[in-house]
Amino acid sequence: MDIIIKIIYRVKVYVYQKLFFNTNVFSINKKYYSEFLLSIKKLRKSNKSTWNLFINEIYRSFLQDDKNSFLRFSIIQKTLHPPIFNTSKKYYEFLIKKKLFKEYLCKIAIESPVGNPIMDPRFKLSSPTLIQHTYHLYKLIVDYGVDFKKIDVIFEFGAGYGSFVRLIKKMGYKKKYIIFDFPFMIALQKMYLKSVFATDNLSDNNILNNILFYSNKNLKNVNVNSNLNNLFVATFSFSETDLKLRKKFEGIIKNFK
């Protein structure tokens, strides 16, 4: 029975991808792609740890498949850009009733063609991933009273391929944005963000200067002034992290209000 359900789900995903396929596939800048590929190549190792297997699978996918449609790679869909249509339906049905979404958030929740994302069958200008991020943004603004105009530093713990930071930048946020992630994820984020800022008519040089990237190796260099209005963002990432790393963040999180 479980096998039949999985087959039906995969067929459903395949049909959705075909029906809501983004035909305007964006060609990734050769320089950005070369920088990414070189970074990933240096990080690859021969051991069979979970993360190294993940890195090797991403590396092979970029070499074998169409790099311009990397958000449709099997390994990416399983982890970073899943076709969560049932979940995005719930988020969208919630958001579409809200004035803030109808008058503003829907305008910045429009997908970029970079990576050829899977488009949502209901909000056809967006993807399930971006709809989920828009829902989180709505919650931050409405339920937690976050005024992004007054936020001095945003720290995102685990930024995926960079979708949420793009959403925040589309709001016009220009202050410091810190991303903590694995080195290979940072390489992917840099390639994606440079590309989307170009398609969004935003200056990649100016905006990337305000984005700081940290991994476990240079975590001790993170400097956040506790006297400022700082926002720490982590959706599922922090709960999925081992206790040892969470312990390291106890001192950092104290600087966020």
PyMOL commands that set and color helices and strands:
alter all, ss='L'
color gray80, all
select helices_A, chain A and resi 2-19+30-43+50-64+67-72+74-79+85-95+99-108+128-142+148-150+163-170+183-199+204-209+216-221+243-248+250-253
alter helices_A, ss='H'
color red, helices_A
select strands_A, chain A and resi 153-157+176-180+211-214+230-233
alter strands_A, ss='S'
color yellow, strands_A
deselect
rebuild
show_as cartoon
